């Protein structure tokens, strides 16, 4: 029994070592004060935390002004996001009542899903999004 346990631990250590050798994530710190926001599509602002926004994978901070809603749109690739500040909604086509999301709330959007994203609070909203592929924005009506 001890031999089996020891063999299992050695094998797991080997797998862990292989994962570390192929892991593309580098040790990084980006302080909030060091984020560099740019206007992505007025008035939406982005600040890249990691990766390549156009090609992916990427992690990007976003800011919306208070009481702002995007037009109906789609993305070529899926993404996931977390609300950092403010109150946001992300209604999908045909959805009657989109839930209001506060800080710590999560949403995801499948590639090609028609939706709107909004800051519904009287204060600006901030979020963080991640996608394994590039991010684009195509307005549809």
Secondary structure, DSSP 8 states (H G I E B T S, - for coil): -HHHHHHHHHHHHHHHHHHHHH---------GGG---EEEETTEEEEEEEE-TTTS-EEEEEEE-TTEE--SEE-SS-EEEEEEES-EE--BTT-SS---B-TT-EEEE-TT--B--EE-SSS-EEEEEEESS----EE--
